């Protein structure tokens, strides 16, 4: 941010109070808190005074499921930046109007019987003035459609798929329609069943999200801020953690529809304001990372040299890494018994994933960071169908994962493979498929990874420590 635009007298609280709207209600809770309320969500704005500075915190909760849809914080010092973030927050709040309805996807073998059942359910929900929408689809198309829905409801005749769908769609509520209800087409009882299960599911989910994340101690005398960026089709999440020796003294997660470099500035500015100093910053991002790595800003579309630009702005040493590389290092901290490890990421709905590789205890990055960029050979391999089509079926993703792992296993000979692939949660299934190519005695142990953020943060911190030590050793030579 241009320091010439920095201001100290912008009355943001008054500005917000004056921006009442027909779309939301402004409620002044206290001098430190303002709320924006709608029938489908609530935005909470907190003002936190630290010495002579002010931190502003935005948080949006959906009334549908109490989930956090937007979260960020920033130091109030630039009027235009504050207004821009406020507008983005309000836009997210108002967009919840389209999400307030709980959307349920019904499925059976062909989708015909569930289509008629869905019509009955929509009729009953409408008469009862309930915010439910029911649609139907063949089981062959569940994965292609599921991203638009909150609940998957399968017919008894495909009940054998229940456990697999629950494992693959761990962020969705997946249920089987009770046989008696489906056989009688009792829409009212089905609606009661779904409503009850939805309420219990969101309650359990809230309890799970409150659990403290795991981490591994990385002993070092410097204070290290690790920032990792994770994006998907729905939103961007930026996790960060401040380590002081072996203690985590600050951590949080930013949630936004999109991201740009200013989001990283806001994290660093806020952490510096709260904790006075940072010795080293480590940033893990998707894509090829080299010494002159770049991140494209969504503000102006220009590439940003993260390391040099951030070091110039903050006067703090900055290291940058690839996400998969940081993850495999984090996994290695948890499993020191392995010296050869492959982490493979096959995100939901993506035809090509990425890999992080450790060989003989050393992270392999390759020339200009090319190691693990399997996209360069995946699109030229022989597959049973187009890789993007394969990404929407269980057999298709199994084919993608095994053929992506095959060359790496043969080249590296890993003792362990850490696999993030929501649609292939059964590790025995992966091993059995690979046995048609590689004798069982050469196959590694497989670990199913459902959440990578803790590995990412641990790995980024460890890589920072290693780079600091390497820099110091070079200085003494």
PyMOL commands that set and color helices and strands:
alter all, ss='L'
color gray80, all
select helices_A, chain A and resi 3-5+12-17+79-98+112-127+139-148+156-168+179-184+187-209+261-275+306-314+323-334+367-369+375-378+387-390+394-412+427-434+440-442+453-476
alter helices_A, ss='H'
color red, helices_A
select strands_A, chain A and resi 25-28+33-37+41-50+53-62+68-75+102-108+132-138+151-154+173-176+223-231+236-244+247-256+280-285+294-296+303-305+317-322+341-345+354-359+362-364+416-420+445-448
alter strands_A, ss='S'
color yellow, strands_A
deselect
rebuild
show_as cartoon
